[in-house]
Amino acid sequence: MKYLKESPTVHESSTVQNSALGVWTELGPNTWIEESRFGDYSYTAGDAQIIYAEIGKFCSIASHVRINPGNHPMWRVTQHHMTYRCKQYRFDDRDDEDFFDWRRAHKVRIGHDVWIGHGAVIMPGVSIGTGAVIGAGAVVTKDIPPYMIAVGIPAKPLRERFPKDIAEKLLQIEWWNWSREKLEKHFRDLQDLERFIEIHSID
């Protein structure tokens, strides 16, 4: 059995560039993460690409997920990346930083405790609310509210995980911000929704 630890666990085949990884995180094989924040306890199963994104805590990212995939300048004569990766093609001695700044301005933001299914694609500029579920193979082009299950191409809301009053109570409790000590103390409560709400609700 592989045990995780407080410091991030990064597979040897994965690449981390200019990114911050939280505690108890894991990046599975062939994960690429660039200019992103990856929250505590979140993990990728592998073969994932995450660029210009903010990922919350306790997120479960299945294999072959792409978050903020590459974008091309359709407004130019050619959309080929030689127009912004100029150095690689020896057209210029520097790349087009304005284009990359444009991409950075369209970050993906993912809340806490989000489950993203196998092969899903989260398009630039999209926000996914805390507690949401994104179905396998979905292409998310619009914001998804908290605790919503979304599926399809393009992804559309299927149903809510919990009634609104329960979802609102969970959002108020913010258990994902608990200390490790408090998580350990109340770990069993996380497996029983009714008990959890009863004990931890904020009046």
Beta strands, then each sheet from edge to edge (+ up, - down):
strand 1: 9-10
strand 2: 15-17
strand 3: 20-21
strand 4: 26-27
strand 5: 32-34
strand 6: 37-38
strand 7: 43-44
strand 8: 49-51
strand 9: 53-55
strand 10: 60-61
strand 11: 66-67
strand 12: 108-110
strand 13: 115-116
strand 14: 121-122
strand 15: 127-128
strand 16: 133-134
strand 17: 139-140
strand 18: 148-151
strand 19: 156-160
sheet 1: 1+ 4+ 7+ 10+ 13+ 16+ 18+ 19-
sheet 2: 2+ 5+ 8+ 11+ 14+ 17+
sheet 3: 3+ 6+ 9+ 12+ 15+
end
